[in-house]
Amino acid sequence: MRIVPSAHWRLRLGGFALAIFTLLFSTLGAAAQVPLALVRVSTDPYTNTSSMHQTEVEPDTFSYGTTIVSAFQVGRFSDGGSSNIGWATSTDSGITWVNGFLPGITIYGTPPGPYQRVSDASVAYDALHGVWMVVSLPLNGPGAGLNTVVNRSTNGGTAWLSPVTLVTQGGLDKTWIACDDSTISPYYGHCYAEWDNNSGGNIMQMTTSTDGGLTWGGVQTPAGSPSGLGGQPVVQPNGTVVVPYSANNSAIRSFVSTNGGTSWSGAATVSSVSTHGVAGNLRTSPLPSAEVDPGGRVYVAWQDCRFRAGCPSNDIVISSSTDGLTWSAVTRIPIDAVSSTVDHFIPGLAVDQFKRDPIPRLALTYYYYPVAACSSATCQLSVGFVSSLDGGATWTPPTPLAGPITLTWLPLTNQGYMVGDYISTSFSADDRAHPVFAVANAPSGSVFDSAMYTPVPGLFLRTVFPALSPLRPVRAGGDKPVFFAPSDRPLPMILPTAY
């Protein structure tokens, strides 16, 4: 693994600062850098011969105040699920982390549970009841899940109770969870769990808890029984729940509830999907990553090739909505030119819930290949990061976080080499973005070295030299300094830094 520094500047310059700026960075650029430290937050402890070790994949995160909780699969089986769900928690905005593994789900847990495997972890916090929750999907072998369960923490995410069952019906997939933490909402303290019924044609389904996840209501199916997977419920400040999902990879759609989960609307179309098949037998699909800003606007991002002639590689694209039913035109996040060879996929979108500014702050972590046309032997998998201080109108140039990773260093599943069907980024109250993602090093024999990492203490977003806009990056690579020069179009520079 190569860890690439990111820049951190605190210079304040006057009207003729461009010349000084160029001179300083041509002579002192390297000294102005603060290294970006990636920290491993968990390690696979299991040794059962039926799954692959050391492997950790597919993280979700959620942040509330200074606490960040991540959950992920540990000990991946090639044909579905993992030995257990791991968790990693920071209570000081990402400076230090503790970790462990959920009790009572699988036979490998402490105490052990009844199931052989578990998959699809997602994290939420119920502010009314002071409860952290991790929802997951237990399995007893290959195929879809038997039911949906949730482990609860009442001590701030560092100790977890044995699971509560949400629903038992079999054939389930792609669980997710969100809670209503808005004190102005009439449904403050409601939590919403989602999955698709794989054995029933991927019908989207929901259930609601009003007591901190102790008990859950009946199964609710949205009007018209929409079919899909990968739904990610988010809750607007007024209590409306919006659930963007993948309509079986053909489109992104959404449905809503305006009555606290009593009923759910039919599906509205966000957009059709055009996707480039990612090379190298890497497991990816155009699943949505959804978030909501403090003003109630919902954002959804996914991988899509529509802006590239001939669809040779994917961009990350984004759309937004104020009601979950009518969506803006799709725009591409301009990580690089549409003529580049880069392929971008598996986005993890974050929206800052702690800044109450009229214009929201967004952050995006994603995987990418520098060259899309590659093979399992030659693809160079890396992790990148971009951000926006103006609600997605403009974006920072990309910051590399990790890589290159050789695909054969990753666990091989029956759907390809795997880092996860999704990853995640969350803002903390410290004004920083905190992504958690899988990074792999070269294995030792049959034992892998794939685990969860995060930048510590997080990625701080700031506008650099706003009076000097327009600026653009003209050179960046490896562990060299990043240089900037005038551009022919305005682009506010927002640099993520280790701060």
Residue, then its C-alpha position, 0 to 999 in steps of 0.5 A: m500500500r502506498i500512502v500519498p500525502s495531501a497538502h495543508w496550507r494556511l497562507r494568507l496573501g494579498g492582491f498580487a499573491l499569485a506570483i508569491f504563491t507560485l514561487l513559494f510552491s516551486t521552492l517550498g512545496a514539499a515542506a508545506q505538506v502534512p502526510l496523510a496517515l491511513v490507519r488500520v481500524s480492524t483486523d480479521p481474527y477468525t480462522n475457520t477454514s470455510s471462509m477467507h482470512q484475513t479479509e474485511v470488506e464492504p463498510d458502512t459508517f455513520s456519525y453523530g456528534t464526535t462519534i463515528v461508527s463503522a460496520f463491515q464484513v469480516g472473513r468473507f465466504s466466496d459464495g456469500g456472507s462472512s464469518n461475522i460483522g466487525w465494528a470500529t468506533s471513534t468517540d473523538s472525531g476519528i483521532t482514536w479508534v476501538n473495534g470488535f465484532l458483533p455478538g450473537i449472530t454467527i457461530y463464530g461470535t462471542p457469544p455465538g449465535p445460530y447462523q453460519r454467516v452474515s452479510d450487508a451491514s449498515v449503521a444508524y443512530d437513534a438520537l431520541h433513544g440514545v441507541w446505535m444500531v447495526v442492521s445485518l443479514p444472517l445466512n446459513g449458506p450460499g444464497a439470500g438471507l434468512n431474515t434481518v437482525v439489528n445489534r444495539s449499543t446503548n453506551g455510545g457504540t463501544a459495546w453491543l447487545s445480542p441481535v433483535t430480529l426485525v423480520t423472518q421470511g427468508g430470501l432477503d438481500k441488501t439491508w440498510i437502516a436510517c433513523d429520524d434524528s430531527t427534533i422538528s420532525p413529527y416522527y423524531g425517534h422513528c428508525y427505518a430498515e430496508w431490504d429487498n425480497n430476493s426470492g420474491g423478485n427483489i421486491m423492496q420492503m420496509t419496517t419501522s421501529t419507534d422504541g430504539g430498535l427493541t421492536w419492529g412493525g410489520v413488513q411494508t411494501p411500497a405502492g406498486s411493489p417496486s423491484g430493485l436492490g441497494g436501497q438507502p433510506v435517508v430522512q429529511p428534517n421534516g420527517t419524510v423518508v426518501v429511499p433511493y435504490s437501484a432498479n436492478n441496475s437499469a435505473i435509479r428510482s426512489f420511493v417515500s413515506t410522509n407518515g412515519g413509515t405507515s405507508w410508502s409511495g410508488a417509485a419515481t425515476v431518478s434516472s436511467v443508468s448507463t454503466h461500463g463493466v469494470a475490468g479485471n473481474l472486480r465486483t461492482s454494480p451501479l448501486p446508489s449512495a444517498e445522503v441528505d443535507p440539513g436543509g432537506r435536499v437529498y443527494v444520490a450518486w452512482q457510477d455511470c458512463r453516459f458522459r463518455a463517448g462509447c462508454p469506455s469507463n465510468d464517472i461518478v454522477i449525482s442527482s438531487s431532490t427536495d421531495g424524493l419524487t422529482w429529481s434534478a438532471v444528472t451531472r457528472i462529478p468532474i474528477d478528471a476529463v471525460s477523455s481520460t482513461v480513468d474508471h471510477f466506481i463504488p462511490g461513498l457520498a457524505v453530506d455535512q450535517f453539522k454545518r448549518d450554512p445555506i450551501p451544503r458541503l459534500a464529500l465523496t470517496y470512491y475506487y478507481y483504475p487509472v487505466a480502465a482497459c486492464s486485466s486481473a493481473t494489470c488493473q491498479l485499484s486505488v482509492g480517491f477523494v473529492s469534495s465540494l463546498d457549494g452543494g456539488a456545483t464545483w468540486t476539488p481536484p482528486t486526492p489519492l488516498a490509497g493504492p495501487i492495489t493488485l486485484t489478486w490481493l483481494p478475496l475472490t467471490n463468485q461475483g468477482y474480486m471484492v472490496g465491497d458492493y458499497i463503501s461509506t464516508s461520514f462527516s463528524a462534528d470536527d468539520r472533517a470527512h471520515p471515509v472507511f474503506a478496504v485496502a489490501n496488501a500482498p497476501s502471505g500464502s493463502v492468508f490475505d491482508s485486506a482490512m478496514y482503513t481510514p485517514v486519521p484524523g480525517l479529511f479537513l475541507r477548506t477553501v484555499f486562496p478564494a481571492l485567487s480563483p480561478l485555479r486548477p491543478v497542473r501536476a500531481g502524482g505519487d508522493k510529490p507536491v501538488f502545484f496550482a496555476p491559473s485556469d480559464r474557468p472559475l473553480p473554487m479550490i477545496l483541498p482535503t487535508a490531514y489536519 
